[in-house]
């Protein structure tokens, strides 16, 4: 429940009392969030490890994809568990430090994700549309990542500054029910509503609309270029297979962008409506709508491993090898422990035999 002002929080919470969630609905939500967290953490960590271990996989695109996965891991570990608990309980229990950190990290990670997608689109554009021009290398990719996280941190600072823990929105409600007695909420407290709206709208433009618009233009030009090149290509299998492989990679990357945009669109629309006309959302099912929008947005953390797993055969092979090596390592460690234990037992038995031998031998 990312509320923006104390007054709107009070109005919203008053509606919650007439809309209690059923046990089955809460169970389904907890299960859905748990699945997103597990898939997001496990899948993205596997992707990062594979790209890190396989030297041939360390190109500009894959390094940026790994950075995209890293930002998703941050969201899964630091943001989703706390935000999901807050949404289901309707009050904050994790202290003021986590109140500031969760929103700050989420904003920083989302910004890093969108700008990683921009750099991936630029790299693909230079490779296909402008092959004789400037080519980003691995060093450029790492410097780009440093810039992305620095910029994302700077523009997310207002979340850390203006988020506060307060009991003000719950004072009136606590007089009607004991549930909110001595409870607090985590809300943005801005000097004025206008400043909050300017910041939220600016963040939406720079985090969502501008990056995705730029990315769509890049991939549109890439698609047109590949279509023209495919029409002019000779009947040489090597060239044709190279173009088909490039198309397959671009389809996978473009699918990641489209899914990312689709996942975050409902929550962005919800936040804009809440900031500019929150009365329109003050209904019995307001909390349900927000939870669904938030859950869909958090599913974006599973995009990378899912699309790589479905559309990248090399990733499937590398994942099988990684899991096999991990299982073999676990088996080897167990074997070493058993062998060491057996050795100690044999030594003890030998000592026992020596101790029991006659003294004249």
C-alpha positions in Angstrom: 0.0 0.0 0.0 2.2 2.8 -1.3 0.2 5.7 -0.1 1.2 9.2 -0.9 -0.3 11.5 1.7 -1.6 11.0 5.2 -5.1 12.4 4.4 -5.6 10.1 1.5 -4.3 7.2 3.6 -7.0 7.8 6.2 -9.7 7.9 3.6 -8.5 4.7 2.0 -8.1 2.8 5.3 -11.7 3.6 6.2 -12.8 1.6 3.2 -10.7 -1.3 4.2 -12.8 -2.0 7.3 -15.8 -2.8 5.1 -13.8 -5.0 2.8 -12.1 -7.8 4.8 -10.1 -10.2 2.7 -11.0 -13.9 2.8 -8.6 -16.5 4.0 -8.5 -18.2 0.6 -7.7 -14.8 -1.1 -4.9 -14.1 1.3 -3.5 -17.6 0.9 -3.5 -17.3 -2.9 -1.7 -13.9 -2.8 0.9 -15.2 -0.4 1.4 -18.3 -2.7 1.7 -16.0 -5.8 4.2 -13.7 -4.1 6.2 -16.7 -2.9 6.4 -18.2 -6.4 7.5 -14.8 -7.9 10.2 -14.5 -5.2 11.5 -18.0 -5.7 11.5 -17.9 -9.5 13.0 -14.4 -9.5 15.8 -15.2 -7.1 16.7 -18.7 -8.3 16.3 -18.0 -12.1 18.2 -14.7 -12.1 21.0 -16.0 -9.9 21.4 -19.0 -12.2 21.5 -16.6 -15.2 24.1 -14.4 -13.6 26.3 -17.4 -12.6 26.1 -18.9 -16.1 27.1 -15.6 -17.8 29.8 -15.2 -15.2 31.3 -18.7 -15.7 31.0 -19.1 -19.4 33.7 -16.9 -21.1 32.1 -17.2 -24.5 28.8 -15.8 -23.0 30.5 -12.6 -21.8 29.5 -10.2 -24.6 28.0 -6.8 -24.2 24.4 -8.0 -24.4 24.8 -10.8 -21.9 26.6 -8.5 -19.4 23.7 -6.1 -19.6 21.2 -8.9 -19.2 23.1 -10.0 -16.1 22.8 -6.5 -14.7 19.1 -6.6 -15.5 18.9 -9.8 -13.5 20.9 -8.3 -10.6 18.3 -5.5 -10.3 15.5 -8.1 -10.3 17.3 -10.0 -7.5 17.4 -6.8 -5.4 13.6 -6.3 -5.8 12.9 -10.0 -4.9 15.1 -9.9 -1.8 14.6 -6.3 -0.4 11.2 -5.1 -1.8 8.7 -7.8 -2.5 8.6 -9.5 0.9 8.1 -6.2 2.8 5.7 -4.7 0.3 3.6 -7.8 0.2 3.4 -8.0 4.0 2.5 -4.3 4.2 -0.2 -4.7 1.6 -1.8 -7.7 3.3 -1.6 -6.2 6.8 -2.5 -2.6 6.0 0.1 -1.3 8.5 3.9 -1.2 8.7 5.9 -3.2 11.2 9.4 -3.1 9.9 10.6 0.3 11.2 11.4 3.6 9.5 14.7 2.4 8.0 13.1 -0.4 6.0 10.3 2.0 5.1 12.8 4.2 3.3 15.0 1.5 2.0 12.4 -0.7 0.3 10.9 2.1 -1.9 14.4 3.6 -2.5 15.7 0.2 -3.7 12.6 -0.5 -5.8 12.8 2.8 -7.6 16.6 2.4 -8.1 16.3 -1.2 -9.4 13.4 -0.3 -11.8 15.4 2.6 -13.2 18.5 0.4 -13.6 16.4 -2.2 -15.4 14.9 0.2 -17.9 18.2 1.9 -18.7 19.8 -1.6 -19.1 17.2 -2.3 -21.7 18.1 1.0 -23.4 21.8 0.0 -23.6 20.9 -3.4 -24.9 18.8 -1.8 -27.7 21.6 0.6 -28.6 24.1 -2.3 -28.8 21.8 -4.3 -31.0 21.1 -1.2 -33.2 24.8 -0.5 -33.7 25.5 -4.1 -34.4 22.8 -4.6 -37.1 21.7 -1.2 -38.4 25.1 0.6 -38.2 27.7 -2.2 -38.4 30.5 0.1 -39.7 29.9 2.7 -36.9 30.9 2.7 -33.2 30.9 -0.7 -31.5 30.4 -0.9 -27.7 32.8 -3.4 -26.1 32.8 -5.1 -22.7 34.6 -2.2 -21.1 31.9 0.2 -22.3 29.3 -2.2 -20.9 30.8 -2.1 -17.4 31.1 1.7 -17.5 27.5 1.9 -18.6 26.4 -0.2 -15.7 28.3 2.0 -13.3 26.6 5.1 -14.8 23.1 3.4 -14.7 23.3 2.6 -11.0 24.7 6.0 -10.1 22.0 7.8 -12.0 19.3 5.5 -10.6 20.5 6.1 -7.1 20.4 9.9 -7.6 16.9 10.2 -9.0 15.6 7.8 -6.3 16.9 9.9 -3.3 13.5 11.7 -2.8 11.9 8.4 -1.9 14.5 8.0 0.9 14.0 11.6 2.0 10.2 11.9 2.0 9.1 8.5 3.1 8.2 8.4 6.8 6.6 6.1 9.4 3.6 7.8 11.1 0.4 6.8 13.0 -1.5 9.9 11.9 -3.7 8.1 9.2 -4.7 5.4 11.7 -5.7 7.6 14.7 -9.4 7.9 13.6 -9.6 4.2 12.7 -8.2 3.1 16.0 -11.1 4.7 17.8 -13.4 2.3 15.9 -11.4 -0.9 16.1 -8.4 -2.2 18.1 -6.7 -3.7 15.0 -5.0 -0.4 14.2 -4.3 0.6 17.9 -0.6 1.7 18.2 0.0 0.8 14.6 1.9 2.9 12.0 2.0 3.3 8.2 4.8 4.0 5.7 3.8 7.0 3.6 5.3 9.8 1.5 5.1 13.1 3.3 5.8 15.9 0.8 5.8 19.7 1.5 2.9 20.0 -1.0 0.7 17.9 -3.2 1.9 19.7 -6.3 5.5 18.8 -5.6 4.6 15.1 -5.1 2.6 15.1 -8.4 5.5 16.8 -10.3 8.0 14.2 -9.0 5.7 11.2 -9.6 4.9 12.3 -13.2 8.6 13.1 -13.9 9.6 9.6 -12.6 7.0 8.0 -14.8 8.3 9.7 -17.9 12.0 9.0 -17.2 11.4 5.5 -15.8 8.8 4.2 -18.2 7.5 6.1 -21.2 10.8 7.7 -22.5 13.0 4.6 -22.2 10.4 2.2 -23.7 9.6 4.6 -26.5 13.3 4.9 -27.4 13.7 1.1 -27.2 10.7 0.5 -29.5 12.1 2.9 -32.1 15.4 1.1 -32.0 13.9 -2.4 -32.4 11.6 -1.1 -35.2 14.6 0.1 -37.1 16.4 -3.2 -36.4 13.4 -5.2 -37.7 13.2 -3.1 -40.9 16.9 -3.5 -41.5 16.8 -7.2 -41.1 13.9 -7.5 -43.4 15.7 -5.6 -46.1 18.9 -7.6 -45.6 17.0 -10.9 -45.8 15.5 -9.8 -49.1 18.9 -9.0 -50.6 20.8 -12.0 -49.2 22.3 -14.5 -51.6 21.4 -18.1 -51.3 24.3 -18.8 -49.1 23.4 -20.8 -46.1 25.9 -19.3 -43.9 24.6 -15.7 -44.4 21.0 -16.8 -44.2 21.6 -18.8 -41.0 23.4 -15.8 -39.5 20.5 -13.5 -40.2 18.0 -16.0 -38.8 20.1 -16.3 -35.6 20.2 -12.5 -35.3 16.4 -12.4 -35.8 15.9 -15.0 -33.1 18.1 -13.1 -30.6 16.2 -9.8 -31.4 12.9 -11.5 -30.9 13.9 -12.8 -27.5 15.2 -9.3 -26.4 12.2 -7.5 -27.8 9.9 -10.0 -26.0 11.7 -9.2 -22.7 11.0 -5.4 -23.4 7.3 -5.9 -24.3 6.7 -8.1 -21.3 8.5 -5.7 -19.0 6.4 -2.8 -20.3 3.1 -4.8 -20.0 3.9 -5.9 -16.4 4.6 -2.4 -15.1 1.8 -0.6 -17.0 -1.1 -1.4 -14.6 0.8 -0.2 -11.5 2.0 3.0 -13.3 -1.6 3.8 -14.3 -2.8 3.1 -10.8 -0.2 5.4 -9.3 -1.0 8.2 -11.7 -4.7 7.9 -11.0 -4.0 7.9 -7.3 -1.8 11.0 -7.4 -4.1 13.1 -9.7 -7.6 11.8 -8.7 -7.4 9.4 -5.8 -11.1 9.9 -5.1 -11.9 7.8 -8.2 -10.1 4.9 -6.6 -11.7 5.1 -3.1 -14.0 2.1 -3.4 -14.4 -1.2 -1.5 -12.1 -3.0 -3.9 -9.3 -0.4 -4.0 -6.8 -2.6 -2.1 -7.6 -5.6 -4.3 -6.9 -3.6 -7.4 -3.6 -2.3 -6.0 -2.5 -5.8 -5.0 -3.2 -7.2 -8.5 -1.3 -4.3 -10.1 1.6 -4.7 -7.7 1.7 -8.5 -8.2 1.8 -8.2 -12.0 4.6 -5.6 -11.7 6.6 -7.9 -9.5 6.2 -10.7 -12.1 8.6 -8.6 -14.3 11.4 -9.9 -12.1 10.9 -13.4 -13.6 11.1 -12.2 -17.3 14.8 -12.8 -17.9 15.1 -16.5 -16.7 11.7 -17.4 -18.3 12.5 -16.0 -21.7 16.1 -17.2 -21.7 14.8 -20.6 -20.6 12.2 -20.8 -23.4 14.0 -19.1 -26.3 17.7 -19.7 -25.6 18.8 -23.4 -26.1 22.4 -22.5 -24.9 21.0 -21.2 -21.6 19.0 -24.5 -21.2 22.2 -26.5 -21.7 24.2 -24.3 -19.4 21.6 -24.5 -16.7 21.6 -28.3 -16.9 25.4 -28.3 -16.6 25.2 -25.9 -13.7 22.7 -28.0 -11.8 24.6 -31.2 -12.5 27.9 -29.6 -11.3 26.2 -28.4 -8.2 24.7 -31.9 -7.5 28.1 -33.5 -8.2 29.8 -31.0 -5.8 27.2 -31.8 -3.1 27.8 -35.6 -3.7 31.6 -35.2 -3.6 31.4 -33.2 -0.3 29.2 -35.9 1.2 31.6 -38.6 -0.1 34.6 -36.8 1.4 32.8 -36.5 4.8 32.0 -40.2 4.8 35.5 -41.1 3.8 37.0 -38.9 6.5 34.6 -40.5 9.1 35.5 -44.0 7.9 39.2 -43.2 8.1 38.9 -41.9 11.7 37.0 -45.1 12.6 39.7 -47.3 11.1 42.4 -45.4 12.9 40.5 -45.8 16.2 40.1 -49.5 15.6 43.8 -49.9 14.8 44.7 -48.0 17.9 42.4 -50.3 19.9 44.1 -53.4 18.4 47.5 -52.0 19.1 46.5 -51.3 22.7 45.2 -54.8 23.1 48.3 -56.5 21.7 50.6 -58.4 24.1 53.5 -56.4 25.3 56.2 -58.9 24.2 55.4 -58.5 20.4 
